[in-house]
Amino acid sequence: MNIIKKLGVFFTSLFLMLSISVASSFAEKTILFSIKGPGSGNPFWASVEKGAAEEAKKLGVKLIMIAPPQEGDVQAQVNQLEDQIAKGVDAIALAPSDPNALAPIVDDAIKNGIPVVFVDTKGSNEGVTFIGTNNENGAELAAKFICEKTPKGSDVAILTGIESQSTALLRRDGAAKGLKGCGLNIVATQTAEWDTAKARSVTEAILAKNPNIKAIFGSNDNMALGAIQALKDAGMKDITVVGFDATPDAANSILAGEMTATVAQFSYNMGAYGVKYALELANGKKIDPNIDTGTQLVTKENAKDFK
């Protein structure tokens, strides 16, 4: 009887130890998600935020979502990251506003056992998974569409984003490759820093020097919409304008017969996948080095799906 009691005590203790171990392994993780700009000012980032928040809720993850007060404010993003990391997080999903400026923080996080994934924009740190669009291929898709709509030899222009960011450079290069490849004449490649008002101003200057322009590629929808405003101001019609992101504003513009097309990248998935795969790393799992969230051409035929 004594032996039976001792065995009972032993197995009870063992069960409790295993229960504690299992519970700790499934304890709520904290994922820090840092994006380049506020969702309130950009539908793209708003969609990323929504995807991240809904995935975090589904997975039972504590999500800390941060963004600088305006897109491209590198120092603000650096300060926010340092502050949150000091408070303690289990993993980081990061859309770096400047990959080189943020590289030391990423290195320090990894050295301290905090795994990192890049979202939307690939960082410069070796061996860190990138989750997002193949931006060069997406821009080539836009260029192919422009080529089909525009007579060979026509003047065209490219509006680029913030050129310290790989996203901007890849879209610029993909568009240039496609447009040159089909025999179009690129008369201007200028940055408007992802911004609608700046794109309007930059496009006005381009049109003043190149009144025969037939097509404009905006590396995001904000800039494409700014280009459309400049074309309206100049009274110019029948100009092909293609954007990138497939925001609701872009979809509505396409349906209204203003913007010609845009390239959809699935920003909601970037947010959701950022949380999902950061959590997998936090739980000691391995993930692929590149996770492509895909692209799709959006025209009048399917724009209602992106409103």
C-alpha positions as CSV (number, residue, x, y, z in Angstrom):
1,M,0.0,0.0,0.0
2,N,2.9,2.3,0.8
3,I,4.5,1.6,-2.6
4,I,1.1,2.4,-4.3
5,K,0.9,5.8,-2.5
6,K,4.5,6.7,-3.4
7,L,3.8,5.8,-7.0
8,G,0.7,8.0,-6.9
9,V,2.6,10.9,-5.5
10,F,5.4,10.4,-8.1
11,F,3.0,10.4,-11.1
12,T,1.0,13.3,-9.7
13,S,4.2,15.4,-9.4
14,L,5.3,14.3,-12.9
15,F,1.9,15.3,-14.4
16,L,2.2,18.7,-12.7
17,M,5.7,19.3,-14.0
18,L,4.7,18.3,-17.6
19,S,1.6,20.6,-17.3
20,I,3.7,23.5,-16.3
21,S,6.2,22.8,-19.1
22,V,3.5,22.6,-21.8
23,A,1.8,25.7,-20.4
24,S,5.0,27.7,-20.5
25,S,5.7,26.6,-24.1
26,F,2.3,27.9,-25.2
27,A,2.5,31.1,-23.1
28,E,1.4,34.2,-24.9
29,K,4.2,35.6,-27.1
30,T,4.7,39.2,-27.8
31,I,5.3,40.2,-31.5
32,L,6.6,43.6,-32.3
33,F,5.5,44.8,-35.8
34,S,7.1,48.0,-37.0
35,I,5.9,49.5,-40.3
36,K,7.2,52.5,-42.3
37,G,4.3,54.9,-41.9
38,P,1.0,55.3,-40.2
39,G,-2.0,53.4,-41.5
40,S,-4.2,56.5,-41.1
41,G,-2.3,58.2,-43.9
42,N,-1.9,55.3,-46.3
43,P,-4.5,52.5,-47.2
44,F,-1.6,50.1,-47.8
45,W,-0.3,50.3,-44.3
46,A,-3.8,50.3,-42.9
47,S,-4.3,46.9,-44.7
48,V,-1.0,45.6,-43.3
49,E,-2.2,46.6,-39.8
50,K,-5.5,44.9,-40.2
51,G,-3.9,41.6,-41.4
52,A,-1.5,41.7,-38.5
53,A,-4.1,42.4,-35.9
54,E,-6.5,39.7,-37.1
55,E,-3.8,37.1,-37.3
56,A,-2.5,38.0,-33.8
57,K,-6.1,37.6,-32.4
58,K,-6.5,34.2,-34.2
59,L,-3.1,32.9,-32.8
60,G,-3.5,34.3,-29.3
61,V,-0.5,36.6,-29.8
62,K,0.1,39.9,-28.1
63,L,0.8,42.4,-30.9
64,I,2.6,45.7,-30.5
65,M,2.1,47.7,-33.7
66,I,4.3,50.8,-34.2
67,A,4.9,53.3,-37.0
68,P,6.8,56.6,-37.3
69,P,4.6,59.7,-37.5
70,Q,5.2,60.0,-41.2
71,E,6.6,57.6,-43.8
72,G,10.3,57.8,-44.3
73,D,11.1,59.1,-40.8
74,V,14.0,56.8,-40.2
75,Q,15.1,58.1,-36.9
76,A,11.6,57.8,-35.4
77,Q,11.4,54.2,-36.5
78,V,14.9,53.5,-35.0
79,N,13.8,55.2,-31.7
80,Q,10.5,53.3,-31.5
81,L,12.2,49.9,-32.1
82,E,14.9,50.5,-29.5
83,D,12.3,51.5,-26.9
84,Q,10.0,48.5,-27.5
85,I,12.9,46.0,-27.7
86,A,14.2,47.3,-24.3
87,K,10.7,46.5,-22.8
88,G,11.0,42.9,-24.0
89,V,9.5,41.1,-27.1
90,D,9.7,37.6,-28.4
91,A,10.0,38.3,-32.2
92,I,9.9,41.3,-34.6
93,A,8.3,41.8,-38.0
94,L,9.9,44.8,-39.6
95,A,9.2,46.9,-42.7
96,P,12.5,48.9,-42.7
97,S,12.3,52.5,-43.9
98,D,16.0,52.4,-44.5
99,P,17.5,48.9,-44.5
100,N,21.1,50.1,-43.8
101,A,20.1,52.4,-40.9
102,L,18.1,49.6,-39.3
103,A,20.6,46.8,-39.9
104,P,22.5,47.3,-36.5
105,I,19.2,47.0,-34.5
106,V,18.3,43.8,-36.4
107,D,21.8,42.4,-35.7
108,D,21.5,43.2,-32.0
109,A,18.0,41.7,-31.7
110,I,19.1,38.5,-33.3
111,K,22.2,38.3,-31.1
112,N,19.9,38.6,-28.1
113,G,17.7,35.8,-29.2
114,I,14.9,37.9,-30.8
115,P,14.2,36.5,-34.3
116,V,13.3,39.0,-37.1
117,V,11.4,38.8,-40.4
118,F,11.4,41.6,-43.0
119,V,8.0,42.6,-44.4
120,D,7.3,44.6,-47.6
121,T,11.0,45.8,-47.9
122,K,13.9,43.5,-47.8
123,G,16.6,44.5,-45.3
124,S,20.4,44.3,-45.7
125,N,21.0,41.7,-43.0
126,E,22.0,38.2,-44.2
127,G,19.8,35.2,-43.4
128,V,16.7,37.2,-42.4
129,T,13.5,36.0,-44.1
130,F,11.7,38.4,-46.4
131,I,7.9,38.3,-46.6
132,G,6.4,40.4,-49.4
133,T,5.9,41.1,-53.0
134,N,8.5,40.4,-55.7
135,N,8.5,44.1,-56.6
136,E,10.6,43.9,-59.7
137,N,8.3,41.3,-61.2
138,G,5.2,43.3,-60.2
139,A,6.6,46.4,-61.9
140,E,7.4,44.4,-65.1
141,L,3.8,43.3,-65.1
142,A,2.7,47.0,-65.0
143,A,5.2,47.8,-67.8
144,K,3.9,45.0,-70.0
145,F,0.4,46.4,-69.6
146,I,1.6,49.9,-70.6
147,C,3.5,48.4,-73.6
148,E,0.3,46.8,-74.8
149,K,-1.6,50.1,-74.5
150,T,1.1,52.5,-75.9
151,P,2.5,52.9,-79.4
152,K,6.2,51.9,-79.8
153,G,8.6,54.9,-79.5
154,S,6.2,56.9,-77.3
155,D,7.4,59.0,-74.4
156,V,6.7,57.6,-70.9
157,A,7.7,58.5,-67.3
158,I,8.4,56.7,-64.1
159,L,7.6,58.1,-60.6
160,T,9.7,56.4,-57.9
161,G,9.4,56.1,-54.2
162,I,12.0,56.9,-51.5
163,E,15.2,55.7,-53.2
164,S,16.9,54.6,-50.0
165,Q,14.3,51.8,-49.9
166,S,14.8,48.6,-51.9
167,T,11.1,48.5,-52.7
168,A,11.4,51.8,-54.7
169,L,14.5,50.7,-56.5
170,L,13.1,47.3,-57.5
171,R,9.9,48.8,-58.8
172,R,11.8,51.5,-60.7
173,D,14.2,48.9,-62.2
174,G,11.4,46.4,-63.1
175,A,9.4,49.2,-64.8
176,A,12.4,50.5,-66.7
177,K,13.4,47.1,-67.9
178,G,9.9,46.4,-69.2
179,L,9.3,49.8,-70.8
180,K,12.7,49.9,-72.6
181,G,12.3,46.3,-73.6
182,C,9.2,47.0,-75.7
183,G,10.7,50.1,-77.3
184,L,9.2,52.9,-75.3
185,N,11.2,56.1,-74.6
186,I,11.6,56.9,-70.9
187,V,11.9,60.7,-70.7
188,A,11.9,61.0,-66.9
189,T,12.5,58.9,-63.8
190,Q,11.9,61.0,-60.7
191,T,11.1,60.4,-57.1
192,A,7.9,61.7,-55.5
193,E,8.6,59.8,-52.2
194,W,5.4,57.8,-52.3
195,D,3.4,61.0,-51.8
196,T,0.3,62.2,-53.7
197,A,1.0,65.9,-53.5
198,K,4.6,65.5,-54.4
199,A,3.7,63.3,-57.3
200,R,1.3,66.0,-58.6
201,S,4.1,68.6,-58.5
202,V,6.7,66.3,-60.0
203,T,4.4,65.3,-62.8
204,E,3.6,68.9,-63.6
205,A,7.3,69.6,-64.1
206,I,7.7,66.4,-66.3
207,L,4.7,67.4,-68.4
208,A,6.1,70.9,-68.9
209,K,9.2,69.5,-70.5
210,N,7.5,66.5,-72.2
211,P,4.1,67.5,-73.5
212,N,3.9,64.4,-75.7
213,I,4.0,61.9,-72.9
214,K,1.7,58.9,-73.4
215,A,2.0,56.9,-70.2
216,I,3.1,57.2,-66.6
217,F,4.0,54.4,-64.1
218,G,3.6,55.4,-60.5
219,S,5.5,53.1,-58.1
220,N,2.6,53.3,-55.7
221,D,-1.1,54.3,-56.1
222,N,-0.6,57.5,-54.1
223,M,1.8,58.8,-56.7
224,A,-0.3,57.5,-59.6
225,L,-3.3,59.5,-58.2
226,G,-1.1,62.6,-57.9
227,A,-0.1,62.1,-61.6
228,I,-3.7,61.9,-62.6
229,Q,-4.4,65.2,-60.8
230,A,-1.5,66.9,-62.8
231,L,-2.9,65.5,-66.0
232,K,-6.3,66.9,-65.2
233,D,-4.8,70.3,-64.4
234,A,-3.0,70.2,-67.8
235,G,-6.2,69.2,-69.6
236,M,-4.4,66.1,-70.9
237,K,-6.6,63.0,-71.6
238,D,-6.1,59.4,-72.9
239,I,-2.8,59.0,-71.0
240,T,-2.2,55.6,-69.6
241,V,-1.5,55.8,-65.8
242,V,-0.6,52.6,-63.9
243,G,-0.1,52.4,-60.2
244,F,1.0,49.8,-57.7
245,D,-0.7,48.5,-54.5
246,A,-4.4,48.3,-55.6
247,T,-5.7,50.5,-52.8
248,P,-9.4,51.1,-52.6
249,D,-8.8,54.7,-53.8
250,A,-7.0,53.3,-56.9
251,A,-9.8,50.7,-57.6
252,N,-12.4,53.5,-57.5
253,S,-10.3,55.7,-59.8
254,I,-10.0,52.8,-62.3
255,L,-13.8,52.2,-62.1
256,A,-14.3,56.0,-62.7
257,G,-12.2,55.8,-65.9
258,E,-9.2,57.8,-64.5
259,M,-6.4,55.5,-63.5
260,T,-5.9,52.8,-66.2
261,A,-4.6,50.0,-64.0
262,T,-2.7,49.1,-60.9
263,V,-0.7,46.1,-59.6
264,A,-2.2,44.4,-56.5
265,Q,0.1,43.3,-53.8
266,F,-1.6,41.6,-51.0
267,S,-0.8,43.9,-48.1
268,Y,-3.3,42.2,-45.7
269,N,-1.3,39.0,-46.2
270,M,2.0,40.8,-45.4
271,G,0.6,41.7,-42.1
272,A,-0.9,38.3,-41.4
273,Y,2.2,36.4,-42.6
274,G,4.5,38.8,-40.7
275,V,2.8,37.8,-37.4
276,K,2.5,34.1,-38.3
277,Y,6.1,33.5,-39.3
278,A,7.6,35.7,-36.6
279,L,5.7,33.6,-34.1
280,E,7.0,30.4,-35.7
281,L,10.6,31.7,-35.3
282,A,9.8,32.6,-31.7
283,N,8.7,29.0,-31.1
284,G,11.9,27.7,-32.5
285,K,10.7,26.6,-36.0
286,K,12.5,27.2,-39.3
287,I,10.9,29.1,-42.1
288,D,11.7,29.7,-45.8
289,P,14.1,32.6,-46.6
290,N,11.6,34.2,-49.1
291,I,7.8,34.1,-48.7
292,D,6.2,35.7,-51.8
293,T,2.7,37.3,-51.1
294,G,2.0,37.6,-54.9
295,T,1.0,40.2,-57.4
296,Q,-2.0,40.6,-59.8
297,L,-2.9,43.2,-62.5
298,V,-6.0,45.1,-61.7
299,T,-8.0,46.8,-64.5
300,K,-11.6,47.8,-65.0
301,E,-12.6,44.1,-65.3
302,N,-11.6,43.2,-61.7
303,A,-11.2,46.6,-59.9
304,K,-14.5,46.1,-58.0
305,D,-12.8,43.2,-56.1
306,F,-10.3,45.7,-54.6
307,K,-12.7,48.5,-53.5
